[in-house]
Protein backbone atom coordinates (compact mmCIF):
# COMPACT_ATOMS: atom_id res chain seq x y z
CA UNK A 1 0.00 0.00 0.00
CA UNK A 2 1.29 3.45 -0.94
CA UNK A 3 2.18 5.68 1.99
CA UNK A 4 0.26 8.96 1.99
CA UNK A 5 2.33 12.10 2.25
CA UNK A 6 1.29 14.38 5.09
CA UNK A 7 2.07 18.11 5.31
CA UNK A 8 4.55 19.09 8.02
CA UNK A 9 2.29 21.86 9.29
CA UNK A 10 1.47 21.24 12.96
CA UNK A 11 0.26 24.71 13.99
CA UNK A 12 -1.66 27.47 12.28
CA UNK A 13 -2.01 31.03 13.55
CA UNK A 14 -5.29 32.64 12.62
CA UNK A 15 -5.52 36.23 13.80
CA UNK A 16 -4.74 36.13 17.51
CA UNK A 17 -5.34 32.38 17.93
CA UNK A 18 -3.08 29.36 17.52
CA UNK A 19 -4.65 26.13 16.26
CA UNK A 20 -3.10 22.68 16.53
CA UNK A 21 -3.21 20.81 13.21
CA UNK A 22 -3.79 17.07 13.45
CA UNK A 23 -3.84 14.52 10.64
CA UNK A 24 -6.32 11.73 11.31
CA UNK A 25 -7.76 8.63 9.68
CA UNK A 26 -11.31 8.60 8.39
CA UNK A 27 -12.52 12.09 9.37
CA UNK A 28 -16.33 12.29 9.50
CA UNK A 29 -19.01 14.65 10.74
CA UNK A 30 -21.86 13.88 13.11
CA UNK A 31 -23.95 12.49 10.22
CA UNK A 32 -21.13 10.05 9.32
CA UNK A 33 -20.28 12.01 6.15
CA UNK A 34 -16.62 11.94 5.13
CA UNK A 35 -14.77 15.23 5.54
CA UNK A 36 -11.42 16.36 4.16
CA UNK A 37 -10.97 18.78 7.07
CA UNK A 38 -12.69 20.32 10.05
CA UNK A 39 -11.95 23.16 12.43
CA UNK A 40 -13.09 23.56 16.03
CA UNK A 41 -12.94 27.14 17.24
CA UNK A 42 -13.59 26.22 20.88
CA UNK A 43 -10.84 23.56 20.99
CA UNK A 44 -8.43 25.46 18.68
CA UNK A 45 -7.93 22.32 16.58
CA UNK A 46 -7.93 21.69 12.85
CA UNK A 47 -8.16 18.07 11.75
CA UNK A 48 -7.27 16.92 8.25
CA UNK A 49 -8.05 13.48 6.81
CA UNK A 50 -4.64 11.98 6.12
CA UNK A 51 -6.12 9.47 3.67
CA UNK A 52 -6.61 12.24 1.10
CA UNK A 53 -4.06 13.14 -1.53
CA UNK A 54 -1.35 15.60 -0.48
CA UNK A 55 -2.95 18.31 -2.63
CA UNK A 56 -6.36 17.72 -1.05
CA UNK A 57 -4.85 17.88 2.44
CA UNK A 58 -3.25 21.25 1.61
CA UNK A 59 -6.51 22.54 0.10
CA UNK A 60 -8.47 21.34 3.13
CA UNK A 61 -6.03 23.01 5.52
CA UNK A 62 -6.35 26.31 3.65
CA UNK A 63 -10.14 25.90 3.58
CA UNK A 64 -10.35 25.32 7.34
CA UNK A 65 -8.04 28.28 7.97
CA UNK A 66 -10.41 30.48 5.97
CA UNK A 67 -13.26 29.37 8.25
CA UNK A 68 -11.06 30.45 11.17
CA UNK A 69 -10.29 33.80 9.52
CA UNK A 70 -14.01 34.38 9.09
CA UNK A 71 -14.61 33.67 12.78
CA UNK A 72 -11.70 35.87 13.86
CA UNK A 73 -12.98 38.84 11.87
CA UNK A 74 -16.73 38.30 12.41
CA UNK A 75 -17.48 37.31 8.80
CA UNK A 76 -20.23 34.80 8.04
CA UNK A 77 -18.39 31.57 7.17
CA UNK A 78 -21.13 30.03 5.04
CA UNK A 79 -19.74 27.11 3.04
CA UNK A 80 -21.05 28.72 -0.17
CA UNK A 81 -18.57 31.55 0.46
CA UNK A 82 -15.65 29.64 1.97
CA UNK A 83 -15.45 26.91 -0.68
CA UNK A 84 -14.99 29.14 -3.75
CA UNK A 85 -12.75 31.58 -1.84
CA UNK A 86 -10.47 28.79 -0.58
CA UNK A 87 -10.31 27.15 -4.02
CA UNK A 88 -9.59 30.51 -5.62
CA UNK A 89 -6.84 31.42 -3.16
CA UNK A 90 -5.27 27.96 -3.50
CA UNK A 91 -5.18 28.32 -7.30
CA UNK A 92 -3.87 31.89 -6.98
CA UNK A 93 -0.98 30.75 -4.76
CA UNK A 94 -0.09 27.92 -7.17
CA UNK A 95 -0.32 30.18 -10.23
CA UNK A 96 1.64 33.08 -8.74
CA UNK A 97 4.67 31.62 -6.90
CA UNK A 98 6.89 34.65 -7.58
CA UNK A 99 4.34 36.97 -5.98
CA UNK A 100 3.98 34.64 -2.96
CA UNK A 101 7.79 34.47 -2.58
CA UNK A 102 7.94 38.28 -2.58
CA UNK A 103 5.30 38.48 0.14
CA UNK A 104 7.29 35.98 2.23
CA UNK A 105 10.53 37.95 1.69
CA UNK A 106 8.76 41.13 2.72
CA UNK A 107 7.35 39.39 5.80
CA UNK A 108 10.84 38.33 6.89
CA UNK A 109 12.11 41.88 6.37
CA UNK A 110 9.41 43.55 8.49
CA UNK A 111 9.70 40.98 11.31
CA UNK A 112 13.33 41.95 12.01
matplotlib code that plots the C-alpha trace (Angstrom):
import matplotlib.pyplot as plt

x = [0.0, 1.3, 2.2, 0.3, 2.3, 1.3, 2.1, 4.6, 2.3, 1.5, 0.3, -1.7, -2.0, -5.3, -5.5, -4.7, -5.3, -3.1, -4.7, -3.1, -3.2, -3.8, -3.8, -6.3, -7.8, -11.3, -12.5, -16.3, -19.0, -21.9, -23.9, -21.1, -20.3, -16.6, -14.8, -11.4, -11.0, -12.7, -11.9, -13.1, -12.9, -13.6, -10.8, -8.4, -7.9, -7.9, -8.2, -7.3, -8.1, -4.6, -6.1, -6.6, -4.1, -1.4, -3.0, -6.4, -4.8, -3.3, -6.5, -8.5, -6.0, -6.3, -10.1, -10.4, -8.0, -10.4, -13.3, -11.1, -10.3, -14.0, -14.6, -11.7, -13.0, -16.7, -17.5, -20.2, -18.4, -21.1, -19.7, -21.1, -18.6, -15.7, -15.5, -15.0, -12.8, -10.5, -10.3, -9.6, -6.8, -5.3, -5.2, -3.9, -1.0, -0.1, -0.3, 1.6, 4.7, 6.9, 4.3, 4.0, 7.8, 7.9, 5.3, 7.3, 10.5, 8.8, 7.3, 10.8, 12.1, 9.4, 9.7, 13.3]
y = [0.0, 3.4, 5.7, 9.0, 12.1, 14.4, 18.1, 19.1, 21.9, 21.2, 24.7, 27.5, 31.0, 32.6, 36.2, 36.1, 32.4, 29.4, 26.1, 22.7, 20.8, 17.1, 14.5, 11.7, 8.6, 8.6, 12.1, 12.3, 14.6, 13.9, 12.5, 10.1, 12.0, 11.9, 15.2, 16.4, 18.8, 20.3, 23.2, 23.6, 27.1, 26.2, 23.6, 25.5, 22.3, 21.7, 18.1, 16.9, 13.5, 12.0, 9.5, 12.2, 13.1, 15.6, 18.3, 17.7, 17.9, 21.2, 22.5, 21.3, 23.0, 26.3, 25.9, 25.3, 28.3, 30.5, 29.4, 30.4, 33.8, 34.4, 33.7, 35.9, 38.8, 38.3, 37.3, 34.8, 31.6, 30.0, 27.1, 28.7, 31.6, 29.6, 26.9, 29.1, 31.6, 28.8, 27.1, 30.5, 31.4, 28.0, 28.3, 31.9, 30.7, 27.9, 30.2, 33.1, 31.6, 34.6, 37.0, 34.6, 34.5, 38.3, 38.5, 36.0, 37.9, 41.1, 39.4, 38.3, 41.9, 43.5, 41.0, 41.9]
z = [0.0, -0.9, 2.0, 2.0, 2.3, 5.1, 5.3, 8.0, 9.3, 13.0, 14.0, 12.3, 13.5, 12.6, 13.8, 17.5, 17.9, 17.5, 16.3, 16.5, 13.2, 13.4, 10.6, 11.3, 9.7, 8.4, 9.4, 9.5, 10.7, 13.1, 10.2, 9.3, 6.1, 5.1, 5.5, 4.2, 7.1, 10.1, 12.4, 16.0, 17.2, 20.9, 21.0, 18.7, 16.6, 12.9, 11.7, 8.2, 6.8, 6.1, 3.7, 1.1, -1.5, -0.5, -2.6, -1.0, 2.4, 1.6, 0.1, 3.1, 5.5, 3.7, 3.6, 7.3, 8.0, 6.0, 8.2, 11.2, 9.5, 9.1, 12.8, 13.9, 11.9, 12.4, 8.8, 8.0, 7.2, 5.0, 3.0, -0.2, 0.5, 2.0, -0.7, -3.8, -1.8, -0.6, -4.0, -5.6, -3.2, -3.5, -7.3, -7.0, -4.8, -7.2, -10.2, -8.7, -6.9, -7.6, -6.0, -3.0, -2.6, -2.6, 0.1, 2.2, 1.7, 2.7, 5.8, 6.9, 6.4, 8.5, 11.3, 12.0]

ax = plt.figure().add_subplot(projection="3d")
ax.plot(x, y, z, "-o")
ax.set_aspect("equal")
plt.show()
